[in-house]
Amino acid sequence: MRFLITSALPYANGPKHIGHLAGAYLPADIFTRYAKAQGHDVAFVCGSDEHGAAITIQALKENTTPREIVDKYHELLKKCFIEFNIDFDIYHRTSDPIHHATAQEFFTNLNDKGIFQIDESEQYFDEEAKVFLADRYIKGTCPNCSYDSAYGDQCERCGKSLSPQELIEPRSTLSGKKPALKATKHWSLPLNKYEDFLQEWIVKDKKDKWRNTVYGQCKSWIDGGLQPRAVTRDLDWGVKVPLKEAEGKVLYVWFDAPIGYISATKAWAEQNNKNWKDYWCNKDTKLVHFIGKDNIVFHCIIFPVMLYAHGEFILPDNVPANEFLNLEGDKMSTSRGWSIEMHEFLEAFPEKTDELRYYLTAIAPETKDSDFTWKGFQTANKSELVDILGNFVNRIVMLTHKFYGGMVPVPALKMEAEILLDAEMRGQVEKVHKLLSQYKFREAQFELMNLARAGNKYLADAEPWKLIKTDEERTKTIMFAGLQVAAGLAKLMRYFLPKKAELLAKILNIDAGFILEPHHKINEAEYLFKPIEDELIDAQIQKLKQRVEEKKEALVREIETVEKPIKAEITIDDFNKIDLRVGTILEAKKVEKADKLLQLTIHLGSETRTILSGIAQHYSPEEVVGLQVTIVANLAPRKMRGIESYGMILMAEDANGKLVFVSPKDEVSNGSETR
């Protein structure tokens, strides 16, 4: 059988945390090792995703060029994967010329067939920088939480997804000026035209073959109706669109990145005298994508549509996407400092890569989100790897040297217990292999540990260290059987714990055949695993907390502060006199002959009020309708411009005199009290 195995291309704009390792790279490596051990023809490809606006944003942050950014982080990522024994056949990069050529050929194929539709739309354009602005090159005030440095695609304070047109008072991050809307033309992939294909290929055929999460998310997208998706964008960093009329445009990173699997396979095939088409165009090949759940739509809907529209490529056989790995009960986030970066783990625990592989597989988020804890990592290492697996291997090897000078004894008898142990070992090997073939890595590793548990129990029940004094012949049989279990463990460990499998093979003095014959000489015992001291774990927990605080402080420094003295102190009784309520602005209009005033109609739950607010120079009436705001509800009414205003809207004022609404982060019922 032939397999083409891919792991999601990591974005080369920074380091990656262990959640990424657990989601897309470790399970792919385990499956690849298993498939190769079964004698299958396997190509395992990956590479750095090096295009897109995020790369150029990072270059601006680090005051360097996009090329220097991708070169820097490509090498960091590659080194991390090597250290964690993620054994790619090739770790490529999308900035390589072979990728640019492959992506352009793919685009041309679809364009020549008339697959794309061409749409014209208005996008923000920086008149000073003379460029169209990607979403991340636009900042403004979030309409949801009023944070004044929200990006055009997402507010980093409240997390709300945005479009640039939703921002209040947008500004270019390049010039600081307000951008203008300008017409631009883009090529789009009409996903809506492929809904019948997806219904047939996914909805009807994959229900019992793919993980529930994957199938469910795909079905939801398809049932909800698909829309055309732009494959080009106005940017100067990326794969150039191969059309004269598309000058200044590049392929959207979501379009060119999955084609990186194809270009990586081409590069690997050239280096190894292979035919890349055997892996991409032969129906006998099984294409398997390993990803996190945030990439399901791209790998199960969009990329398959691209492959299907092209017409020459096979479609994915399976996409065993994982859920998310949380950290100490909270979602991992590099931007918040709540993460364990791969390179930082390697710096702190350079000899514990297999131990991390083990723990990440033991808690693998295969069916639901799971949680990494430092104490959990420490406990799993001690109670399972040290006390069960390591203890069994150490005991059987030391006894062999003590009793027989390190020589595998000749079994003297065929005893029922040993026959049963041999059958159990063979059964465990079969279980592990079956589970691996079903992409159930967590269960498969558990069965590996069950074999070690069986070996420990066997020795504890037989007590060869006592039995040798009264029955030497039976002891030889017991020791021979125990050594076969150790060899069986080495065979299975190579999928999950490759470094420790090599060490065990060295101790047992065996090669890939994993056969222990009588009179075979084994080497001295070495500890496979050692406990992790409390001090090391406590230091990592403290480091995590400290980094979060540093990130918070950095965020505060980014926001301008206002140097105004605090007013005179009041008592709690004074404060309790103020009735603060949340309401929604239903209507807004300018007050005639009053440049600063807006007349607002605000719903407070039990009543609707009219409030005049001096914000007309900061907000248009259209911008504020629908916003939830906080008002002083028991302020005595007063007339202004002949209109009675009953209440006051709370606003924050920055150093430049800009006014921002004081609003709840999440939507609450109108009339809710603010305390």
C-alpha positions in Angstrom: 0.0 0.0 0.0 1.1 3.6 -0.7 0.5 6.5 1.7 1.1 10.2 1.2 1.0 11.7 4.7 0.9 15.4 5.4 1.1 17.6 8.5 -0.3 21.1 8.4 2.3 23.6 7.2 3.2 25.7 10.3 3.2 29.5 9.7 6.7 30.8 9.8 6.0 34.0 11.6 7.0 32.8 15.0 7.7 29.8 17.3 5.0 27.1 17.7 3.7 25.7 21.0 3.2 22.1 22.1 -0.5 22.3 21.2 0.6 22.4 17.6 2.9 19.5 18.2 0.1 17.4 19.8 -2.4 18.4 17.1 -0.7 17.8 13.7 2.8 16.6 14.0 3.2 13.9 16.7 0.2 11.8 15.5 1.4 12.0 11.9 4.8 10.9 13.0 3.4 7.9 15.0 1.3 6.8 12.0 4.2 7.2 9.6 6.5 5.1 11.7 3.8 2.4 11.9 3.0 2.5 8.2 6.7 2.2 7.3 7.3 -0.6 9.7 4.5 -2.5 8.0 6.4 -2.2 4.7 4.2 0.3 3.0 5.5 2.9 0.6 5.2 6.1 2.5 6.0 9.8 1.8 5.7 12.1 4.9 5.8 15.7 3.8 5.5 19.1 5.5 7.2 22.5 5.4 7.0 26.1 6.5 4.1 28.2 5.2 5.9 31.5 4.4 3.5 33.8 2.7 0.7 36.1 3.7 0.1 39.3 5.6 1.0 37.9 9.0 4.6 37.4 7.8 4.9 41.1 6.7 3.3 42.2 10.0 5.9 40.3 11.9 8.6 41.8 9.8 7.3 45.3 10.7 7.3 44.4 14.4 10.9 43.1 14.2 12.0 46.0 12.0 13.2 43.6 9.3 12.2 42.0 6.0 9.7 39.2 5.3 12.5 37.1 3.9 14.6 37.4 7.1 11.5 36.5 9.1 10.7 33.3 7.2 14.4 32.3 7.1 14.7 32.8 10.9 11.5 30.9 11.9 11.9 28.2 9.2 15.2 27.1 10.8 13.7 27.3 14.3 10.7 25.2 13.4 12.8 22.7 11.5 15.2 22.3 14.4 12.4 21.8 16.9 10.9 19.0 14.8 14.2 17.3 14.5 14.7 17.4 18.3 11.2 15.9 18.9 12.0 13.2 16.3 9.2 14.2 13.9 10.7 12.3 11.1 9.5 14.1 7.9 10.8 12.7 4.6 11.1 16.3 3.6 10.5 19.6 5.5 10.1 22.0 2.6 9.2 25.7 2.4 6.7 27.6 0.3 9.2 30.3 -0.6 11.1 27.7 -2.7 11.0 28.3 -6.5 9.5 24.9 -7.1 6.6 25.8 -4.9 6.0 29.1 -6.7 6.0 27.3 -10.0 3.7 24.6 -8.8 1.2 27.0 -7.3 1.2 29.1 -10.5 0.7 26.1 -12.6 -2.2 25.0 -10.4 -3.8 28.5 -10.7 -3.3 28.5 -14.4 -5.0 25.1 -14.8 -8.1 26.3 -13.0 -8.1 29.7 -14.7 -7.8 28.2 -18.2 -10.8 26.0 -17.5 -12.8 29.0 -16.5 -13.2 27.8 -12.9 -12.7 31.1 -11.2 -15.2 34.0 -11.1 -13.9 37.5 -11.2 -15.3 39.9 -8.6 -14.9 43.6 -8.1 -15.2 45.1 -4.6 -14.1 48.0 -2.5 -11.2 47.6 -0.2 -9.2 50.0 2.0 -6.3 51.7 0.2 -3.5 53.7 1.8 -3.1 56.8 -0.4 0.2 57.6 1.1 1.8 54.2 0.9 0.0 53.5 -2.4 -1.1 50.0 -1.5 -4.2 48.1 -0.7 -4.3 47.1 3.0 -4.6 43.6 4.2 -6.9 43.2 7.2 -4.0 43.2 9.7 -2.7 46.4 8.2 -5.8 48.2 9.5 -6.5 49.2 13.0 -9.5 51.0 14.5 -12.0 51.0 17.4 -13.8 47.7 18.0 -17.5 48.1 17.7 -18.0 45.4 20.3 -15.7 46.5 23.2 -14.5 49.9 22.0 -10.8 48.9 22.2 -9.1 51.5 20.0 -6.4 49.2 18.5 -8.5 46.4 17.1 -7.2 44.8 13.9 -9.3 44.6 10.7 -9.8 40.8 11.2 -10.1 40.5 14.9 -10.1 42.4 18.2 -7.3 41.1 20.4 -9.0 42.4 23.5 -12.5 40.8 23.2 -11.7 38.2 20.6 -14.5 39.2 18.2 -14.0 38.4 14.5 -14.3 41.6 12.4 -14.1 42.9 8.9 -12.2 46.2 8.2 -15.4 48.0 7.3 -16.8 47.3 10.8 -14.0 49.2 12.5 -14.8 52.7 13.9 -12.3 55.3 12.7 -10.1 52.9 10.8 -6.4 53.8 10.2 -3.6 52.3 8.3 -0.8 50.8 10.3 1.7 51.9 7.5 1.0 55.6 7.5 -1.4 56.2 10.4 -3.8 57.9 8.0 -7.4 57.0 7.4 -7.6 54.7 4.4 -9.9 55.2 1.5 -12.2 52.6 -0.1 -11.0 51.8 -3.6 -12.3 49.3 -6.2 -10.1 46.3 -6.9 -10.6 43.1 -8.8 -10.0 39.5 -7.5 -10.3 35.9 -8.7 -12.6 33.7 -6.6 -13.1 30.0 -6.3 -16.9 29.4 -6.5 -17.3 26.8 -3.7 -21.1 27.0 -4.1 -20.9 25.3 -7.4 -19.3 22.2 -5.8 -21.9 21.6 -3.2 -23.3 18.5 -5.0 -19.8 17.1 -5.3 -19.2 17.6 -1.5 -22.6 16.2 -0.6 -21.7 13.0 -2.5 -18.1 12.7 -1.4 -18.4 13.8 2.2 -22.0 13.7 3.5 -22.9 10.3 1.9 -19.5 8.6 2.0 -17.5 9.8 5.1 -20.0 9.6 8.0 -18.7 6.3 9.4 -15.1 6.8 8.1 -14.0 10.1 9.5 -13.9 11.4 13.1 -17.3 12.8 14.3 -15.8 16.2 14.8 -14.5 16.3 11.2 -17.6 15.0 9.6 -19.9 17.2 11.7 -18.0 20.4 10.9 -18.0 19.6 7.2 -21.7 18.8 7.1 -22.5 22.0 8.9 -20.6 24.1 6.4 -22.1 22.3 3.4 -25.7 22.4 4.8 -25.3 26.1 5.6 -24.4 26.9 1.9 -21.0 27.7 0.6 -19.9 31.0 -0.9 -17.2 32.0 -3.4 -13.8 32.6 -1.8 -11.1 34.9 -3.2 -7.9 33.2 -4.2 -6.0 36.4 -4.9 -5.2 39.5 -2.8 -3.4 42.8 -3.1 0.0 42.2 -1.5 3.6 42.2 -2.5 4.8 39.2 -0.5 3.7 35.8 -1.9 3.3 33.8 -5.1 2.6 36.2 -8.0 -0.6 35.7 -9.8 0.5 34.5 -13.3 -1.7 37.0 -15.3 -0.8 40.3 -16.9 -4.0 41.9 -15.7 -3.2 40.8 -12.1 -0.1 42.8 -11.6 0.5 43.6 -7.9 -1.5 40.7 -6.8 -0.4 37.4 -5.1 -2.2 34.1 -4.5 -4.1 34.2 -1.2 -2.1 32.2 1.4 -4.9 29.8 2.0 -4.8 28.9 -1.7 -1.1 28.5 -2.1 -0.3 26.8 1.2 -2.0 23.4 0.7 -0.4 23.3 -2.8 2.8 23.3 -0.7 2.1 19.6 0.0 2.4 18.9 -3.7 5.5 21.0 -4.2 7.2 19.4 -1.2 6.4 16.0 -2.7 7.9 17.1 -6.0 11.1 18.2 -4.2 11.4 15.0 -2.3 10.8 12.9 -5.4 13.5 14.7 -7.2 16.0 14.1 -4.4 15.0 10.4 -4.1 14.6 9.4 -7.8 10.8 8.9 -7.3 7.8 9.9 -9.5 5.8 12.4 -7.5 2.7 11.6 -9.5 2.6 8.1 -8.0 1.7 9.8 -4.7 -0.7 12.5 -6.0 -2.4 11.0 -9.1 -2.5 7.3 -8.4 -5.8 6.0 -7.0 -4.0 3.3 -5.1 -2.4 6.0 -2.9 -4.1 7.0 0.4 -3.7 10.7 1.1 -4.0 11.4 4.8 -3.9 15.0 6.3 -3.0 15.5 10.0 -4.3 18.8 11.2 -5.9 20.7 14.1 -9.7 21.3 14.1 -9.2 24.9 13.1 -8.0 23.6 9.7 -10.8 21.2 8.9 -12.7 23.4 6.5 -9.5 24.1 4.4 -8.5 20.4 4.2 -11.9 18.8 3.9 -13.8 21.3 1.8 -11.7 23.9 0.1 -8.5 22.0 -0.8 -10.6 18.9 -2.1 -12.6 21.3 -4.3 -9.3 22.7 -5.7 -8.1 19.1 -6.3 -11.4 18.0 -7.8 -11.6 21.1 -10.1 -8.1 20.5 -11.3 -9.0 17.0 -12.3 -5.6 15.1 -12.0 -5.3 14.6 -8.3 -6.6 12.1 -5.7 -8.7 13.3 -2.8 -8.0 12.8 0.9 -8.7 9.3 2.2 -8.8 10.5 5.8 -8.3 13.7 7.8 -7.9 12.7 11.5 -8.1 16.2 12.9 -7.5 16.7 16.6 -9.3 19.0 18.9 -7.4 21.7 20.9 -4.9 21.1 23.7 -5.4 23.5 26.5 -2.9 24.5 29.2 -3.6 24.4 32.9 -7.4 24.8 32.2 -7.2 27.6 29.7 -6.8 27.9 25.9 -3.2 28.1 24.7 -2.3 31.5 23.3 1.2 32.7 22.4 0.0 36.3 22.2 -1.2 36.1 25.8 1.9 34.3 27.0 -0.2 31.3 28.0 1.7 28.6 26.1 4.7 26.3 26.1 6.7 26.9 23.0 8.5 23.9 21.6 11.9 25.5 21.6 11.4 26.6 25.2 10.5 23.1 26.3 13.7 21.8 24.6 15.8 24.4 26.4 14.3 23.4 29.8 14.1 19.6 29.3 16.6 18.7 26.5 16.5 15.0 27.5 12.8 14.7 27.9 11.4 14.8 24.4 10.1 11.2 24.4 8.6 11.8 27.8 6.7 14.8 26.3 5.7 12.7 23.3 4.3 10.1 25.7 2.3 12.6 27.8 0.9 14.4 24.7 -0.2 11.1 23.2 -1.7 9.9 26.5 -3.9 13.1 26.7 -4.3 13.4 22.9 -7.4 15.6 22.1 -8.7 13.1 19.6 -12.4 13.4 20.4 -12.6 16.5 22.6 -10.3 19.2 24.0 -7.8 18.0 26.5 -5.7 19.7 29.1 -1.9 19.8 29.6 -0.7 20.4 33.2 2.9 20.5 34.4 2.0 18.3 37.4 0.2 15.9 35.1 3.3 15.7 32.9 5.5 15.0 36.0 3.1 12.4 37.4 2.7 10.5 34.1 6.5 10.4 33.8 6.9 8.9 37.3 3.9 6.7 37.7 3.9 5.2 34.2 7.2 5.6 32.4 9.5 5.2 35.4 7.4 2.9 37.6 5.9 0.6 35.0 7.8 0.6 31.7 11.2 1.5 33.0 10.9 -0.6 36.1 10.1 -3.8 34.1 12.9 -3.3 31.6 15.5 -2.5 34.3 14.4 -5.5 36.4 14.5 -8.1 33.7 17.9 -6.9 32.3 19.5 -6.7 35.8 18.3 -10.2 36.7 19.6 -11.5 33.4 23.1 -10.2 34.2 22.9 -11.4 37.8 21.7 -14.9 37.0 23.3 -15.6 33.6 26.0 -13.0 33.0 23.9 -11.1 30.5 23.2 -14.2 28.3 19.6 -15.0 27.3 18.9 -18.3 29.0 17.7 -21.4 27.2 14.1 -22.1 28.2 13.9 -25.4 29.9 10.2 -26.0 30.1 7.0 -25.0 28.2 4.9 -23.8 31.1 1.3 -22.6 30.9 2.1 -19.2 32.4 4.8 -18.5 29.9 2.6 -19.7 27.0 -0.1 -17.3 28.2 2.3 -14.5 28.5 3.6 -15.1 25.0 0.0 -15.1 23.7 -0.8 -11.9 25.6 2.2 -10.2 24.1 1.2 -11.2 20.6 -2.3 -10.0 21.3 -1.1 -6.6 22.5 1.0 -6.1 19.4 -2.0 -6.9 17.2 -4.1 -4.5 19.3 -1.6 -1.7 18.9 -1.3 -2.2 15.2 -5.1 -2.3 14.7 -5.6 0.9 16.7 -2.9 2.7 14.8 -4.5 1.7 11.5 -7.7 3.4 12.8 -5.8 6.6 13.9 -6.5 5.8 17.6 -3.1 6.8 18.9 -4.1 7.4 22.5 -5.6 3.9 22.9 -2.7 2.3 21.0 -0.2 3.8 23.4 -2.3 2.6 26.3 -2.1 -0.9 25.0 1.7 -0.6 24.8 1.7 0.3 28.5 -0.6 -2.6 29.2 2.1 -5.0 27.8 4.6 -3.4 30.3 2.0 -3.8 33.1 1.6 -7.5 32.1 5.4 -8.0 32.2 5.6 -6.3 35.7 2.8 -8.5 37.0 4.4 -11.6 35.6 7.7 -11.0 37.3 6.0 -10.0 40.6 3.9 -13.2 40.6 6.7 -15.5 39.5 9.4 -13.9 41.8 12.4 -15.4 39.8 14.8 -13.8 42.3 13.4 -16.2 44.9 12.6 -19.1 42.6 16.2 -19.5 41.3 17.2 -20.8 44.7 14.8 -23.8 44.4 14.0 -24.3 40.7 16.7 -23.0 38.3 15.2 -24.7 35.3 11.8 -23.0 35.7 13.6 -19.7 36.4 15.3 -19.9 33.0 11.9 -20.2 31.3 10.5 -17.3 33.2 13.4 -15.1 32.4 13.4 -16.1 28.7 9.7 -15.2 28.5 10.2 -11.8 30.3 13.0 -10.9 27.9 10.7 -11.6 24.9 8.3 -9.1 26.4 11.1 -6.5 26.6 11.9 -7.1 23.0 8.2 -6.8 22.1 8.1 -3.4 24.0 11.1 -2.2 22.0 9.2 -3.1 18.8 6.1 -1.1 19.8 8.0 1.8 21.5 9.6 2.8 18.2 6.3 4.3 17.1 5.7 6.4 20.2 9.1 6.8 21.9 11.7 6.5 19.2 14.7 7.6 21.3 13.9 5.3 24.2 13.2 2.5 21.7 16.7 2.9 20.4 18.1 2.9 23.9 16.2 -0.3 24.7 17.3 -1.9 21.5 20.9 -1.0 22.4 20.5 -2.6 25.9 19.0 -5.7 24.4 21.6 -5.7 21.7 19.0 -6.3 19.0 18.4 -4.8 15.5 15.2 -4.1 13.7 14.2 -7.8 13.8 13.7 -7.6 17.6 14.4 -11.3 18.1 16.0 -12.6 21.3 17.5 -16.1 20.8 19.0 -18.3 23.5 22.6 -17.5 24.3 22.2 -14.0 22.9 24.3 -11.4 24.8 22.6 -8.3 26.1 24.2 -5.2 27.5 24.2 -3.7 30.9 21.0 -2.1 32.2 20.5 1.7 31.8 17.7 3.7 33.2 15.2 4.4 30.4 13.4 7.1 32.4 14.1 9.2 35.5 11.7 11.2 37.7 11.4 14.9 37.2 12.2 17.0 40.3 9.5 19.2 41.8 11.8 22.2 41.5 11.9 22.0 37.7 8.1 21.7 37.4 7.5 24.5 39.9 9.9 26.7 37.9 7.9 26.1 34.7 4.6 27.0 36.4 6.1 30.2 37.8 7.6 31.0 34.4 4.2 30.6 32.8 2.5 33.0 35.3 5.3 35.5 35.0 5.1 35.6 31.2 1.4 36.2 31.3 2.0 39.2 33.6 4.7 40.5 31.2 2.4 40.2 28.3 -0.3 42.2 30.2 2.3 44.9 31.0 3.3 45.1 27.4 -0.3 45.5 26.4 -0.7 48.3 28.8 2.4 50.0 27.4 0.9 49.8 23.9 -2.1 51.8 25.0 -1.6 55.5 25.5 -2.1 56.7 29.1 -3.8 59.8 30.2 -2.0 61.9 32.8 -5.0 63.5 34.7 -5.2 63.7 38.5 -7.6 61.5 40.3 -10.5 63.4 41.7 -11.1 63.7 45.5 -12.0 60.5 47.3 -15.7 59.5 47.8 -17.2 57.0 50.2 -19.1 53.9 49.2 -22.3 55.6 50.2 -21.5 58.3 47.7 -20.9 55.7 45.0 -24.1 53.8 45.8 -26.1 56.9 45.0 -25.1 56.6 41.4 -27.3 54.2 39.4 -25.4 52.8 36.4 -27.4 50.8 33.8 -26.7 49.2 30.5 -28.9 50.1 27.5 -28.9 49.7 23.8 -29.0 52.7 21.3 -32.1 52.3 19.2 -31.9 55.5 17.2 -29.4 58.3 16.7 -29.5 61.6 14.9 -27.7 64.9 14.9 -29.2 67.8 16.9 -29.8 70.8 14.7 -27.4 73.7 15.1 -25.3 71.7 17.6 -22.1 70.4 16.1 -21.2 68.3 19.1 -24.6 66.8 20.1 -26.2 63.5 19.1 -29.8 62.8 20.1 -29.9 59.1 21.2 -32.9 56.9 21.9 -31.8 54.3 24.4 -33.7 51.2 25.6 -33.2 50.4 29.3 -35.3 47.3 29.5 -38.3 48.7 31.4 -38.3 52.1 29.6 -36.9 54.0 26.7 -35.1 57.3 27.2 -33.8 60.2 25.2 -30.3 61.3 26.0 -28.2 64.0 24.4 -24.5 63.2 24.2 -21.6 65.4 23.0 -20.0 62.8 20.8 -21.1 64.0 17.3 -17.5 64.9 16.4 -16.4 61.3 17.2 -19.2 59.2 15.9 -21.8 59.4 13.2 -25.4 58.4 14.0 -25.0 55.3 11.8 -22.0 54.0 13.8 -23.7 54.0 17.2 -27.1 52.4 16.5 -27.2 48.9 18.1 -24.3 49.5 20.5 -24.8 48.6 24.2 -23.6 51.5 26.4 -23.4 52.4 30.1 -25.4 55.3 31.4 -26.0 57.2 34.6 -29.7 56.4 35.0 -30.6 58.6 38.0 -29.0 61.8 36.8 -31.6 64.6 37.0 -33.0 65.5 33.5 -32.0 68.7 31.9 -33.0 70.6 28.7 -30.6 71.3 26.0 -31.6 72.9 22.6 -35.2 72.5 23.7 -34.8 68.7 24.1 -35.0 67.0 27.5 -32.1 64.7 28.2 -32.6 62.1 30.9 -29.3 60.5 31.8 -25.6 60.6 30.8 -23.6 58.1 28.7 -20.3 57.1 30.2 -17.3 57.6 27.8 -13.5 57.2 28.2 -11.3 59.9 26.9 -7.7 59.2 25.8 -4.7 61.4 25.7 -5.7 62.9 22.3 -9.2 63.7 23.5 -10.8 60.8 21.6 -14.0 59.4 23.2 -14.7 55.7 23.5 -17.9 54.1 24.8 -17.7 52.2 28.2 -19.5 49.0 27.2 -19.9 45.5 28.5 -17.6 43.0 26.9 -20.4 40.5 26.4 -24.0 41.3 25.6 -26.2 41.7 28.7 -29.9 42.4 29.2 -30.9 46.0 28.8 -31.4 47.6 32.2 -28.7 45.5 33.9 -27.0 47.3 36.7 -23.3 48.1 36.6 -21.5 47.7 39.9 
